[in-house]
Every structure is written in structure tokens, then in C-alpha cells.
């Protein structure tokens, strides 16, 4: 079963996802660009039909304040490049050791480990190159956005730090607080940055940013709680030995936690009113998704 998505969000996805894919295609080096193998690997891992949750959230948050959403597409795509890099590295034998990603061989299986590592490095550095040459926003806002994204991807309460915690606690008992920290850093930080950067570049005033930040933190955690539930019920054993919500709370309690976190996100963004309706729709979408 596919998740039930309201008609406005469906229309949003049908409009924005193709634009994101087109922009990614334009920003990534062509497969024939020398050295071709690294660029083939970068495109293989990025242009593979992902849900584009992070760039879509960036566009939706930008749209709270501005209608010209196409101007933020390079920024949204830079965020997706960083997500793609993280998946390549997560799948490596030294990390999660996964041979498949989204129904096809992982990057290191399709190419080799060295190329996979370098493809991830290439995507991470290209993301910041794209941001550095984006000139449609005020320089001070662009610099702050770059700093926000770097922190979300980094080692201190960001994606890299979350991966380290995940490795440290693999096969070991964890507390509820430790589990939430792993998820907030490893997955939630980049999702949260996508929302915050979109709103900030859209022109969000400082008082609104507090609401946006809380919403983004909650929706980032929601995504991972639901991911844990899906991994526990799809028979893949992808999270075997990992710290997960079903592993601590069981499935029924985990679903209740996901609902509570979704409601917290709704309350956080409610003060922004009707313009934030698309972000509210993401709460339902992320809570009820089935893949």
C-alpha cells in the first residue's frame, strides 16, 4: 500500500520532484567527464529515483515565504548530494556493509570500494561548490546557510557524529536518550537543515526561525522512527544489531511515538499559519509512509 497523500502534496511532488531531478542532472558532471568512472558512480548513486524528501522539504519551507521556488533548487539539490554521499558511505563494508540500495547494487558493489569512497567525497565537495557559486540570495544569508548545512553534516551533533554513535552502540544496549541522540544526529540533522535553510533563504524572520527549528527537529526524528518501524516489518534485517525504536519499545509503542512526534511537529509549525500548510502535510506523509 502507498501512503495516503493529500491532493495538494501530491501536486507538489509531481511539480517539484522532476525539477529537482532535472537540476541534479545539470549540476552533476556528465558520465563522460574525465575521470569518467568517478562521475558515473556519483550519478549512479544520486540519479536513482530516491524520494527526494530533503530537497522537497527545502523547497516547501522556502515556499512559506516566497513563490519563486525554482530559485532555491540548486541549494535543495546540494542537500540531496550530501544525502547521497552519506548513503554511499553508510553502505560500505566498514560501516553498515549493505550490498543493495533501493533495489540495486550499492555503489561499492557496482563499482568498487575505492571509487565508492571517492564518489561520496566528490558529492560532498560538489555540494559546497554549488552553494558557493549560488548568487541569487544575499551573501550574509548564503554564508549562514552554508554554515548550517556544514554543521548538520558534521561530527559535532551532525550526520558524521551520528554515524559514529551508531557504530559505537552497535550490538550494545542503549538508553532511550542515547537512541534519540543517534537518530537526531545521523538522520534528523540533515532533514532539519533542509527545512531551516529553505525557510531562512526564503526570508524567514528570526521569530519564525524558532518555530521552524523545532518543527525541523521533530520531523527529522519522525522520519527515522518510521524508518525503524519499516525496517522491522519488511523482513530485510537491515537494522539487525542496530539500536532502533522497535528494538527498545516494540512496534506498537514505536508507532505511538511516531504519532506523538508528528503532533509535536504540527504544533511547532502552527504559528506560521496557512502559508505553512505544505509543511503540515509532510507530517502526515512522513508518519504514514510505507517505504
C-alpha positions in Angstrom: 0.0 0.0 0.0 1.1 3.5 -0.8 0.7 6.2 1.9 -2.4 8.4 1.6 -1.2 11.8 0.5 -3.5 14.8 0.2 -4.0 16.2 -3.3 -2.0 19.4 -2.7 1.1 17.4 -1.6 0.6 15.1 -4.5 0.6 18.0 -6.9 3.6 19.5 -5.1 5.6 16.3 -5.6 4.6 16.0 -9.2 5.8 19.5 -9.8 8.9 19.7 -7.7 10.5 16.2 -7.9 11.0 16.4 -11.7 12.5 19.9 -11.3 14.9 18.5 -8.7 15.9 15.6 -10.9 16.5 18.0 -13.9 18.6 20.3 -11.7 20.7 17.4 -10.3 21.3 16.2 -13.9 22.5 19.7 -14.8 24.7 20.1 -11.7 26.4 16.7 -11.7 29.3 16.2 -14.1 28.5 14.1 -17.2 29.4 10.5 -17.1 31.9 11.1 -19.9 33.7 13.9 -17.9 37.3 12.7 -17.1 37.8 10.7 -14.9 34.6 9.1 -16.1 34.4 6.3 -13.6 34.0 8.6 -10.6 31.4 10.6 -12.3 29.5 7.5 -13.4 29.5 6.4 -9.7 28.3 9.8 -8.5 25.4 9.9 -10.9 24.6 6.2 -10.3 24.1 7.0 -6.6 22.3 10.3 -7.0 20.1 9.9 -10.1 18.5 6.7 -8.8 14.9 7.7 -8.1 15.0 8.5 -4.4 12.0 10.1 -2.7 13.8 13.4 -2.6 12.4 14.1 0.8 15.1 16.5 1.9 15.1 18.8 -1.2 11.3 18.7 -1.3 11.2 19.9 2.3 13.7 22.6 1.5 11.5 23.8 -1.3 8.4 23.6 0.8 9.9 25.7 3.6 11.2 28.2 1.1 7.6 28.4 -0.3 6.3 29.5 3.1 7.8 32.9 2.3 8.3 33.1 -1.5 6.6 31.8 -4.6 9.6 31.7 -6.9 10.7 28.3 -5.6 12.9 27.4 -8.5 15.5 29.8 -7.3 16.2 27.5 -4.3 16.6 24.4 -6.4 20.4 24.4 -6.5 20.5 24.7 -2.8 18.0 21.9 -2.4 20.0 19.7 -4.8 23.2 20.4 -2.8 21.4 19.0 0.2 20.4 15.9 -1.8 24.0 15.4 -2.9 25.1 15.3 0.7 22.4 12.8 1.5 23.6 10.6 -1.5 27.2 10.8 -0.3 26.1 9.7 3.2 24.3 6.7 1.7 27.3 5.6 -0.3 29.5 5.7 2.8 26.9 4.1 5.0 26.7 1.1 2.7 30.5 0.5 2.8 31.8 -2.8 4.4 33.4 -0.7 7.2 30.1 0.9 8.0 26.7 -0.9 7.6 28.0 -3.3 4.9 24.9 -3.3 2.7 25.2 -4.8 -0.8 22.0 -3.2 -2.1 20.4 0.2 -2.0 16.9 0.9 -3.4 16.7 -2.4 -5.1 20.0 -2.3 -7.0 23.7 -2.9 -6.0 25.2 -0.4 -3.7 27.9 1.9 -5.1 30.8 -0.2 -3.8 29.3 -3.3 -5.3 28.5 -1.7 -8.7 32.0 -0.1 -8.9 34.5 -0.9 -6.1 35.2 0.4 -2.6 37.8 2.9 -3.6 35.5 4.5 -6.2 32.6 4.5 -3.8 34.6 6.3 -1.1 35.7 8.9 -3.7 32.2 9.2 -5.2 31.0 10.1 -1.7 33.8 12.6 -1.3 33.0 14.0 -4.7 29.4 14.6 -4.0 30.1 16.2 -0.6 32.6 18.7 -2.1 30.4 19.3 -5.2 27.5 20.2 -2.9 29.5 23.0 -1.3 30.9 24.1 -4.7 27.2 24.5 -5.9 26.4 26.5 -2.8 29.5 28.7 -3.2 28.5 29.8 -6.7 24.8 30.4 -5.9 24.4 34.1 -6.1 20.7 34.7 -6.1 20.5 35.2 -2.3 22.1 37.9 0.0 25.6 37.0 0.8 25.2 37.0 4.5 22.2 34.6 4.3 24.0 32.3 1.9 27.1 32.2 4.2 24.9 31.3 7.2 23.0 28.7 5.1 26.4 27.1 4.2 27.4 27.1 7.8 24.1 25.5 8.9 24.5 22.7 6.3 28.1 22.0 7.2 27.2 21.7 10.9 24.3 19.3 10.0 26.7 17.1 8.0 29.5 17.3 10.6 30.9 15.5 13.6 29.5 17.5 16.5 25.8 16.7 16.7 25.6 16.2 12.9 25.4 13.3 10.5 29.0 12.2 10.8 28.8 12.2 14.6 25.5 10.3 14.5 27.2 7.6 12.4 30.0 7.3 14.9 27.4 6.9 17.7 25.6 4.3 15.7 28.8 2.3 15.3 29.8 2.7 18.9 26.5 1.3 20.1 26.1 -1.5 17.6 25.2 -4.7 19.4 25.2 -2.9 22.8 22.3 -1.9 25.0 21.3 1.8 24.6 19.0 4.0 26.6 16.1 5.9 25.1 18.1 9.1 25.3 21.1 7.6 23.5 18.8 6.2 20.8 17.2 9.6 20.2 20.6 11.3 20.0 21.8 8.8 17.4 18.7 9.4 15.3 18.7 13.2 15.7 22.3 13.4 14.6 22.6 10.7 11.9 19.3 11.4 10.1 17.4 14.3 11.7 20.2 16.9 11.4 20.3 16.9 7.6 16.5 16.8 7.3 16.2 19.6 9.8 18.8 21.6 8.0 16.9 21.2 4.7 13.8 22.8 6.4 15.7 25.6 8.2 17.8 26.5 5.2 14.8 26.7 2.9 12.9 28.9 5.3 15.9 31.1 6.0 16.8 31.7 2.4 13.1 32.4 1.7 13.4 35.3 4.1 12.0 33.9 7.4 12.3 36.5 10.2 14.1 35.5 13.3 11.0 34.9 15.4 9.7 32.4 12.8 13.0 30.5 12.8 12.5 29.3 16.4 9.2 27.6 15.2 10.9 26.3 12.1 13.8 24.8 14.1 11.6 22.9 16.5 9.4 21.6 13.6 12.5 20.5 11.7 13.9 18.7 14.7 10.7 16.8 15.3 10.2 15.9 11.6 13.7 14.7 11.4 13.2 12.4 14.3 9.8 11.3 12.9 11.4 10.2 9.7 13.9 7.9 11.5 11.4 6.4 13.9 9.2 5.5 10.9 12.3 4.2 9.1 13.0 1.9 12.1 9.4 0.6 12.0 9.6 -0.1 8.3 12.9 -1.9 8.6 11.5 -4.0 11.4 8.5 -5.1 9.3 9.8 -5.6 5.8 11.8 -8.7 6.5 15.1 -7.2 5.3 17.0 -7.5 8.6 18.7 -4.2 7.5 18.9 -3.0 11.1 20.0 -6.2 12.7 22.3 -5.4 15.6 21.4 -1.7 15.4 19.8 0.5 18.0 16.2 1.0 16.9 12.9 2.2 18.3 11.2 -1.2 17.8 14.2 -2.8 19.4 13.6 -0.8 22.6 9.9 -0.1 22.6 8.3 -2.7 20.3 6.3 -1.9 17.3 3.1 -0.7 18.9 4.8 1.7 21.2 7.1 2.9 18.4 4.1 3.7 16.2 2.6 5.7 19.1 5.9 7.6 19.5 5.9 8.4 15.8 2.4 9.8 16.1 3.3 11.9 19.1 6.4 13.3 17.4 4.3 14.1 14.3 1.8 16.0 16.6 4.7 17.9 18.2 5.9 18.9 14.7 2.4 20.1 13.8 2.2 22.3 17.0 5.6 23.7 16.3 4.8 25.0 12.8 1.2 26.0 13.6 2.1 29.6 14.5 3.2 30.2 10.9 -0.4 29.8 9.8 -1.8 28.9 6.3 1.5 29.5 4.4 3.0 26.5 6.2 0.2 24.2 5.1 2.6 22.2 2.9 4.9 21.5 5.8 1.9 20.3 7.8 1.1 17.9 5.0 4.6 16.5 5.3 3.8 15.4 8.9 1.1 13.0 7.6 3.2 11.9 4.7 6.2 11.0 6.8 4.2 9.4 9.6 2.1 7.2 7.2 4.7 6.4 4.6 5.2 2.7 3.7 8.6 2.8 2.1 
